[in-house]
């Protein structure tokens, strides 16, 4: 499962909701797709999409099965929404959200590690890796990315000299 956004508001009286998401492409969500809503921590409830309409970039208005009034919809405001990564792959979405579990390979250093999570800080996407039990954050910017291989699950990058050393050297000096 990939966390893709959050329910931020209701829309109308028929139980539609506004989904704020991290998918850059428009019209990626279709009738019949399944979204998983986190009603309680680690408790994902599947809902079938009945309709989906883009309202603006990063947001869409959706109606879900079993949501037929505004009161039921209000209960979902603020809830995280997840999707099966296969749905994103099948709709040809190219999102950094898919990179969790990918191997990060540097052009000169070779294999660096596995991406544990992908975070968004403003418009910037950041890969989180654990290297020698230390958190390392790598910016996922086009200037650094050489190749993204969705089939074999790796990202080849040309990381700036010293980027990894800054993290590893700073963290190791704190332990001394």
For each residue, the residues with C-beta under 8 A, 3 or more apart:
1: 36 44 82 83 84 85
2: 82 83 84 85 88 97 98 100
3: 80 81 82 97
4: 21 22 23 81 82 83 88 97
5: 19 20 21 22 23 80 81
6: 19 20 78 79 80 81
7: 17 18 19 20 37 76 77 78 79 81
8: 18 19 20 59 77 78
9: 17 18 77
10: 15 16 17 18 70 73 74 77
11: 16 17 18 61 73
12: 15 16 70
13: 69 70
14: 63 68 69 70
15: 10 12 63 64 67 68 69 70 72 73
16: 10 11 12 51 61 62 63 67 73
17: 7 9 10 11 61 62 63 64 67 73 76 77
18: 7 8 9 10 11 55 59 60 61 62
19: 5 6 7 8 29 35 59 60 61 62 81
20: 5 6 7 8 58 59
21: 4 5 58 59 60 81
22: 4 5 58 95 97 120
23: 4 5 28 58 88 93 95 97
24: 57 95
25: 28 93 94 95
26: 54 57
27: 54
28: 23 25 88 91 93
29: 19 33 35 49 52 60 62
30: 33 49 52 91
31: 49 50 51 52
32: 48 49
33: 29 30 48 49 52 83 87
34: 46 47 48 49 83 84 87
35: 19 29 46 47 49 62 64 81 82 83
36: 1 44 45 46 47 81 82 83 84
37: 7 44 45 47 76 79 80 81 82
38: 41 42 43 44 45 79 80 81 82
39: 43 44 45 79
40: 43
41: 38
42: 38
43: 38 39 40
44: 1 36 37 38 39 82
45: 36 37 38 39
46: 34 35 36
47: 34 35 36 37 64 65 66 67
48: 32 33 34 64 65
49: 29 30 31 32 33 34 35 52 62 63 64
50: 31 62 63 64 65
51: 16 31 62 63
52: 29 30 31 33 49 60 61 62
53: 60 61 62
54: 26 27 57 59 60 61
55: 18 59 60 61
56: 59
57: 24 26 54
58: 20 21 22 23
59: 8 18 19 20 21 54 55 56
60: 18 19 21 29 52 53 54 55
61: 11 16 17 18 19 52 53 54 55
62: 16 17 18 19 29 35 49 50 51 52 53
63: 14 15 16 17 49 50 51 67
64: 15 17 35 47 48 49 50 67
65: 47 48 50
66: 47 72
67: 15 16 17 47 63 64 72 73 76
68: 14 15 72
69: 13 14 15 72 73
70: 10 12 13 14 15 73 74
71: 74 75
72: 15 66 67 68 69 75 76
73: 10 11 15 16 17 67 69 70 76 77
74: 10 70 71 77
75: 71 72
76: 7 17 37 67 72 73 79
77: 7 8 9 10 17 73 74
78: 6 7 8
79: 6 7 37 38 39 76
80: 3 5 6 37 38
81: 3 4 5 6 7 19 21 35 36 37 38
82: 1 2 3 4 35 36 37 38 44
83: 1 2 4 33 34 35 36 87 88
84: 1 2 34 36 87
85: 1 2 88 89 97 98
86: 89 90
87: 33 34 83 84 90 91
88: 2 4 23 28 83 85 91 93 95 97 98
89: 85 86 92 93 98 150
90: 86 87
91: 28 30 87 88
92: 89
93: 23 25 28 88 89 98
94: 25 98 148 150
95: 22 23 24 25 88 98
96: 99 118 120 125 127 140
97: 2 3 4 22 23 85 88 100 118
98: 2 85 88 89 93 94 95 102 150
99: 96 102 115 118 127 140 148 155
100: 2 97 115 116 117 118
101: 114 115 153
102: 98 99 114 115 153 154 155
103: 111 112 113 114 115 153 154 155
104: 111 112 113 114 115 127 129 138 154 155 157
105: 110 111 112 154 155 156 157
106: 109 110 111 112 156 157 158 159 164
107: 146 156 157 158 159
108: 158
109: 106 112 159 164
110: 105 106
111: 103 104 105 106
112: 103 104 105 106 109 129 131 138 159 164
113: 103 104 129 130 131 136
114: 101 102 103 104 129
115: 99 100 101 102 103 104 118 127 128 129 155
116: 100 128 129 130
117: 100 127 128
118: 96 97 99 100 115 125 126 127 128 140
119: 125 126 128 137
120: 22 96 123 124 125 126
121: 124 126
122:
123: 120
124: 120 121 139 140 141
125: 96 118 119 120 139 140
126: 118 119 120 121 137 138 139 140
127: 96 99 104 115 117 118 137 138 139 140 155
128: 115 116 117 118 119 135 136 137
129: 104 112 113 114 115 116 135 136 137 138
130: 113 116 133 134 135 136
131: 112 113 134 136 164 167 168
132: 168
133: 130
134: 130 131 167 168 171 172
135: 128 129 130 167
136: 113 128 129 130 131 164 167 168
137: 119 126 127 128 129 167
138: 104 112 126 127 129 144 157 159 163
139: 124 125 126 127 144
140: 96 99 118 124 125 126 127 144 145 155
141: 124 144 145
142: 145
143:
144: 138 139 140 141 157 158 159 160
145: 140 141 142 148 155 156 157
146: 107 156 157 158
147: 155 156
148: 94 99 145 155 156
149: 152 153 154 155 156
150: 89 94 98 153
151:
152: 149
153: 101 102 103 149 150
154: 102 103 104 105 149
155: 99 102 103 104 105 115 127 140 145 147 148 149
156: 105 106 107 145 146 147 148 149
157: 104 105 106 107 138 144 145 146
158: 106 107 108 144 146
159: 106 107 109 112 138 144 163 164
160: 144 163
161:
162: 165 166
163: 138 159 160 166 167
164: 106 109 112 131 136 159 167 168
165: 162 168 169
166: 162 163 169 170
167: 131 134 135 136 137 163 164 170 171
168: 131 132 134 136 164 165 171 172
169: 165 166 172 173
170: 166 167 173 174
171: 134 167 168 174 175
172: 134 168 169 175 176
173: 169 170 176
174: 170 171
175: 171 172
176: 172 173
